[in-house]
């Protein structure tokens, strides 16, 4: 069993490296960096869709994703999350929150992706 608050802390860390992996139409893994990936609650993750055409296509077709967030020195480690795609949203409180933050960084958010947690596994080196 993982500590949910520690998972949240790693995914909320702006210095953490984060990625989403999906499966393409030929069965190959497709991995994309996704700095906006956040834990919404213990069962839900969300991310801003910014230049993620292939990831979006894969989620709509297959519905499965693996998420990764890890930190570097002094303590290397993080979490892998198996998740299922729920939907894309282009309005609402969560969308507005992502839009505000990313607008300050110079990005326009057209939609956010919502994922449900299936399993969380800790990674420690």
MARFIMAR-240198 format. One record per residue (C-alpha): z, x, y; residue in three letters. Coordinates in nm, 4 decimals. Layout:
PT        w        u        v type
PT        Z        X        Y  ala
...
//
This chain:
PT        w        u        v type
PT   0.0000   0.0000   0.0000  unk
PT  -0.0974   0.1368   0.3403  unk
PT   0.0958   0.1068   0.6649  unk
PT  -0.1136  -0.1388   0.8703  unk
PT   0.0204  -0.0063   1.2011  unk
PT  -0.0867   0.3461   1.1052  unk
PT  -0.4334   0.2131   1.0162  unk
PT  -0.4518   0.0428   1.3561  unk
PT  -0.3350   0.3620   1.5290  unk
PT  -0.6127   0.5713   1.3708  unk
PT  -0.8878   0.3146   1.4418  unk
PT  -0.7636   0.2735   1.8011  unk
PT  -0.7529   0.6497   1.8622  unk
PT  -1.0399   0.7340   2.1019  unk
PT  -1.0535   1.0858   1.9544  unk
PT  -1.0938   0.9612   1.5948  unk
PT  -1.4352   0.9879   1.4328  unk
PT  -1.5548   0.6473   1.3093  unk
PT  -1.8508   0.5329   1.1013  unk
PT  -1.9864   0.2286   0.9219  unk
PT  -2.1842   0.2562   0.5983  unk
PT  -2.4160  -0.0149   0.4686  unk
PT  -2.6829  -0.0301   0.1982  unk
PT  -3.0496  -0.0441   0.2960  unk
PT  -3.3193  -0.2560   0.1303  unk
PT  -3.3994   0.0281  -0.1134  unk
PT  -3.0370   0.0677  -0.2236  unk
PT  -2.9671   0.3819  -0.0223  unk
PT  -2.6544   0.4304   0.1885  unk
PT  -2.7057   0.4025   0.5638  unk
PT  -2.4295   0.5561   0.7761  unk
PT  -2.3966   0.5067   1.1512  unk
PT  -2.1390   0.6333   1.4002  unk
PT  -1.9526   0.3464   1.5647  unk
PT  -1.6983   0.4537   1.8239  unk
PT  -1.6156   0.0944   1.9172  unk
PT  -1.4828   0.0057   1.5698  unk
PT  -1.1394  -0.1592   1.6029  unk
PT  -0.8864  -0.3368   1.3856  unk
PT  -0.8420  -0.6881   1.5271  unk
PT  -0.5663  -0.7836   1.2826  unk
PT  -0.4642  -0.6800   0.9313  unk
PT  -0.7589  -0.8718   0.7826  unk
PT  -1.0303  -0.8213   1.0459  unk
PT  -1.2308  -0.5424   1.2057  unk
PT  -1.4853  -0.5704   1.4872  unk
PT  -1.7394  -0.3424   1.6521  unk
PT  -1.9870  -0.3580   1.9375  unk
PT  -2.3515  -0.3709   1.8358  unk
PT  -2.5113  -0.0958   2.0437  unk
PT  -2.8368   0.0549   1.9084  unk
PT  -2.7528  -0.0485   1.5500  unk
PT  -3.0705  -0.2233   1.4377  unk
PT  -3.0653  -0.0947   1.0771  unk
PT  -2.6926  -0.1550   1.0325  unk
PT  -2.7328  -0.5096   1.1609  unk
PT  -3.0250  -0.5768   0.9251  unk
PT  -2.8285  -0.4406   0.6298  unk
PT  -2.5203  -0.6508   0.7088  unk
PT  -2.7259  -0.9675   0.7429  unk
PT  -2.9004  -0.9000   0.4115  unk
PT  -2.6208  -0.7556   0.1948  unk
PT  -2.2937  -0.8387   0.3714  unk
PT  -2.1068  -0.5294   0.2500  unk
PT  -1.9776  -0.2379   0.4538  unk
PT  -1.7527   0.0625   0.4258  unk
PT  -1.5677   0.1737   0.7366  unk
PT  -1.4215   0.5161   0.7998  unk
PT  -1.1936   0.6541   1.0673  unk
PT  -1.0338   0.9967   1.0596  unk
PT  -0.8551   1.2308   1.2925  unk
PT  -0.8710   1.6079   1.3130  unk
PT  -0.6154   1.8798   1.3754  unk
PT  -0.3229   1.9026   1.3711  unk
PT  -0.3113   1.6336   1.0993  unk
PT  -0.6413   1.5637   0.9271  unk
PT  -0.6618   1.2227   0.7659  unk
PT  -0.7572   0.8638   0.8080  unk
PT  -0.8660   0.5485   0.6277  unk
PT  -1.1581   0.4054   0.4315  unk
PT  -1.2024   0.0282   0.4480  unk
PT  -1.4152  -0.1876   0.2212  unk
PT  -1.5227  -0.4922   0.4189  unk
PT  -1.7468  -0.7977   0.4057  unk
PT  -1.9574  -0.9131   0.6963  unk
PT  -1.8538  -1.2429   0.8580  unk
PT  -2.0771  -1.2910   1.1639  unk
PT  -2.2137  -1.1606   1.4896  unk
PT  -2.0771  -1.3109   1.8129  unk
PT  -2.2173  -1.2988   2.1658  unk
PT  -1.9425  -1.4914   2.3453  unk
PT  -1.5688  -1.5569   2.3294  unk
PT  -1.2496  -1.3662   2.4031  unk
PT  -1.3099  -1.0825   2.1580  unk
PT  -1.6685  -1.0348   2.2775  unk
PT  -1.5477  -1.0316   2.6395  unk
PT  -1.2814  -0.7697   2.5597  unk
PT  -1.5359  -0.5375   2.3957  unk
PT  -1.7821  -0.5932   2.6820  unk
PT  -1.5270  -0.5013   2.9499  unk
PT  -1.4270  -0.1762   2.7832  unk
PT  -1.7782  -0.0617   2.6999  unk
PT  -1.9231  -0.1616   3.0375  unk
PT  -1.6852   0.0934   3.1939  unk
PT  -1.8468   0.3561   2.9689  unk
PT  -2.1971   0.2530   3.0692  unk
PT  -2.2909   0.0413   2.7657  unk
PT  -2.4147  -0.3153   2.7604  unk
PT  -2.2826  -0.5127   2.4638  unk
PT  -2.5149  -0.7865   2.3450  unk
PT  -2.2995  -0.8871   2.0494  unk
PT  -2.0130  -0.7797   1.8287  unk
PT  -1.9888  -0.7700   1.4518  unk
PT  -1.6924  -0.9200   1.2674  unk
PT  -1.5845  -0.7928   0.9233  unk
PT  -1.3148  -0.9068   0.6803  unk
PT  -1.1027  -0.6469   0.5013  unk
PT  -1.1281  -0.6279   0.1233  unk
PT  -0.9402  -0.3013   0.0668  unk
PT  -0.7918  -0.0136   0.2700  unk
PT  -0.7445   0.3338   0.1271  unk
PT  -0.5692   0.6278   0.2927  unk
PT  -0.7388   0.9675   0.3192  unk
PT  -0.5193   1.2768   0.3588  unk
PT  -0.6320   1.6383   0.3370  unk
//
